[in-house]
Amino acid sequence: MYKRILIKLSGESLMSDDALIDKNKTKEIAELIKRVRDKNIEVGIVIGGGNFFRGRSNKDMYPYYVDNMGMLGTMINGIGLMDAMKNSDVNAKMFSPFALLDFKTNYSDEEILELIKDNVMIFTGGTGHSGCSTDTAASNKASLIKADAIIKLTNVDGVYDKDPNKYSDAIKYDKLTHQDVLDNPEIKVMDIGAIEECQKNNIDITVINFNDKENLIRVLDGIEIGTRITSHE
């Protein structure tokens, strides 16, 4: 079983038809994370901002502004998750590379490694740099906290040889190596730089469908679902 994981959570997972941040969705996520912590698994979360703003959908805008809007969206989501964690009695700390009102968010690497032992660490603000995706933030933070794996929560049930939403004959992979992904640009998992960093630091990546929240628990219980990317064996 993994001892420490980094969860890659999309901003869209917090939203509903009625709200950009839905309190029932955040409560469900917080209670799920509490179950993970009850397994004595330490947790970091990198949260996206797509419920507020998606840069790739606004290509006519100045890229620097687009990226900063996205990073701000992740910070709002982080506060929403913090609220849900507090209401579910889950100890949590939020990290951001930017100053944020009266919040203490800009922890040193040493502080993060100490805090994650007793707190869910919610990483917001991406990498803090324009031009970098939250994939890069996820691999960076997973490397920082020495995570055993990144669990990427998506709306599909794993990794395919091509987009399963477009092609009915798409084939799902149960297991891949990091090099398999790097050698085949048609396999879309995370940004190439993120895959390379995970390969370098021997960090597994597991991609699962988060529409069924129990999938996270199933993976951590050792049930083989989704797609696992590893170079361990």
C-alpha positions in Angstrom: 0.0 0.0 0.0 1.1 3.5 -0.7 2.3 5.5 2.3 2.1 9.0 0.7 0.1 10.1 -2.4 -0.4 13.2 -4.4 -4.0 13.5 -5.7 -4.4 15.5 -9.0 -7.9 17.0 -8.6 -9.7 19.0 -11.3 -11.5 22.2 -10.6 -14.5 20.8 -12.4 -14.8 18.1 -9.7 -15.9 20.8 -7.3 -18.7 22.3 -9.5 -22.3 21.5 -10.1 -24.9 22.8 -12.5 -25.8 25.4 -9.8 -22.4 26.5 -8.4 -18.8 26.9 -9.4 -17.9 25.5 -6.0 -20.7 23.2 -4.7 -20.6 22.6 -1.0 -22.0 19.1 -1.3 -19.2 18.2 -3.8 -16.5 19.6 -1.6 -18.0 17.9 1.5 -18.0 14.6 -0.4 -14.4 15.0 -1.4 -13.4 16.0 2.2 -15.1 12.9 3.7 -13.4 10.7 1.1 -10.0 12.2 2.0 -10.7 11.6 5.6 -11.2 7.9 4.8 -7.8 7.9 3.0 -6.1 9.5 6.1 -7.8 6.8 8.3 -5.7 4.3 6.3 -2.6 6.1 7.6 -1.9 7.4 4.1 -0.4 10.9 3.9 -2.1 13.1 1.3 -1.2 16.1 -0.9 -3.7 17.5 -3.3 -3.0 19.6 -6.4 -6.2 21.4 -7.4 -7.0 22.8 -10.9 -9.0 25.8 -11.7 -11.0 24.8 -14.7 -14.4 25.4 -13.0 -13.5 29.1 -13.1 -11.3 29.5 -16.2 -9.7 27.2 -18.8 -6.8 28.8 -20.6 -6.9 26.5 -23.7 -10.5 27.7 -24.3 -9.3 31.4 -24.5 -6.5 31.3 -27.1 -7.3 34.9 -28.2 -6.3 36.3 -24.8 -2.8 37.2 -23.8 -1.2 34.0 -22.4 0.3 35.6 -19.3 -3.1 37.0 -18.2 -4.8 33.7 -19.0 -2.3 31.7 -16.9 -2.6 34.1 -13.9 -6.4 33.9 -14.1 -6.1 30.1 -13.9 -3.7 30.2 -11.0 -6.1 32.5 -9.1 -8.9 30.0 -9.8 -6.9 27.2 -8.1 -6.4 29.4 -5.0 -10.2 30.0 -4.7 -10.8 26.3 -5.0 -8.2 25.6 -2.4 -10.0 27.8 0.1 -13.2 26.0 -0.7 -11.5 22.7 0.0 -10.0 24.0 3.2 -13.5 25.0 4.4 -14.8 21.5 3.6 -11.9 19.8 5.3 -12.4 21.9 8.5 -16.1 21.0 8.5 -15.2 17.3 8.2 -12.6 17.5 11.0 -9.7 16.9 8.6 -6.5 18.7 9.4 -5.4 20.6 6.3 -3.0 23.3 5.2 -3.1 25.2 2.0 0.1 26.1 0.1 0.4 28.9 -2.5 3.4 30.5 -4.1 1.6 33.8 -3.8 0.7 35.9 -0.7 -3.0 35.5 0.0 -4.7 38.0 2.4 -4.1 36.8 6.0 -3.6 33.2 5.1 -0.2 31.6 5.9 0.3 29.7 2.7 3.9 30.1 1.5 5.6 27.3 3.4 9.2 26.2 2.9 10.0 22.8 1.5 11.1 21.7 5.0 7.9 22.9 6.5 5.8 21.1 3.9 7.6 17.8 4.6 6.9 18.2 8.3 3.3 19.4 7.9 2.2 16.6 5.6 2.7 14.1 8.3 -0.4 15.4 10.2 -2.2 17.5 7.6 -3.6 17.2 4.1 -1.5 19.6 2.0 -3.6 21.5 -0.6 -1.3 22.9 -3.2 -2.7 25.8 -5.2 -1.4 28.4 -7.6 0.1 25.9 -9.9 3.9 26.3 -10.1 3.5 30.0 -9.6 4.9 30.6 -13.1 3.1 31.4 -16.4 3.4 28.7 -19.1 3.2 25.8 -16.7 0.2 23.5 -16.3 -1.1 21.9 -13.1 0.4 18.6 -14.5 3.8 20.2 -13.9 2.6 21.4 -10.5 1.5 17.8 -9.7 4.8 16.2 -10.6 6.8 19.0 -8.8 4.8 18.6 -5.6 4.8 14.8 -5.8 8.6 15.0 -6.1 8.8 17.5 -3.2 6.8 15.4 -0.8 8.4 12.2 -2.0 5.1 10.7 -2.9 4.8 7.0 -3.9 2.3 7.9 -6.5 0.2 10.5 -8.2 -3.5 9.5 -8.4 -5.1 11.4 -11.3 -8.8 11.7 -10.9 -10.6 12.1 -14.3 -13.9 11.5 -16.1 -12.6 8.5 -18.0 -11.7 5.1 -16.6 -8.1 5.1 -17.6 -5.6 5.8 -20.4 -6.4 4.9 -24.0 -4.4 4.7 -27.2 -6.7 7.5 -28.5 -9.5 9.7 -27.2 -12.3 7.3 -26.2 -14.8 10.1 -26.4 -14.1 10.4 -30.1 -13.2 6.9 -31.2 -15.3 3.9 -30.3 -12.4 1.5 -31.1 -10.1 3.2 -28.6 -8.2 0.6 -26.6 -7.6 1.0 -22.8 -4.3 0.3 -21.2 -4.2 -1.4 -17.9 -0.5 -0.8 -17.3 2.2 1.2 -19.0 5.7 2.4 -18.2 6.7 6.0 -18.2 8.8 5.3 -21.2 5.8 3.9 -23.1 4.1 7.2 -22.6 7.1 9.2 -23.6 7.6 7.2 -26.8 4.0 7.5 -27.9 2.6 11.0 -28.2 -0.9 9.7 -28.9 -1.0 8.5 -25.3 -2.3 11.4 -23.4 -1.8 11.3 -19.6 0.1 14.4 -18.4 2.5 16.9 -20.0 5.7 15.3 -21.2 7.8 17.2 -18.7 5.6 15.9 -15.8 6.0 12.3 -17.1 9.8 12.7 -17.3 9.9 14.1 -13.7 7.9 11.1 -12.4 10.1 8.7 -14.3 13.2 10.3 -12.8 11.9 10.1 -9.3 10.2 6.7 -9.6 6.7 8.1 -8.9 3.8 5.9 -10.1 0.8 7.5 -11.9 -2.6 5.9 -11.6 -5.5 7.3 -13.7 -9.0 6.5 -12.5 -12.5 7.6 -13.1 -13.6 9.9 -10.3 -17.3 9.9 -11.2 -17.4 6.9 -8.9 -15.7 8.3 -5.7 -15.2 4.7 -4.4 -12.6 4.2 -7.1 -10.0 6.1 -5.0 -10.5 3.8 -2.1 -10.4 0.7 -4.4 -7.0 1.7 -5.8 -5.6 2.3 -2.3 -6.9 -1.1 -1.3 -4.9 -2.7 -4.1 -7.7 -3.3 -6.5 -6.5 -3.0 -10.1 -8.7 -0.4 -11.9 -7.9 2.4 -14.2 -4.4 2.6 -15.7 -1.1 2.4 -13.8 2.0 4.0 -15.1 5.1 2.7 -13.4 8.8 1.9 -13.9 9.1 -0.2 -10.7 8.6 -3.6 -12.4 
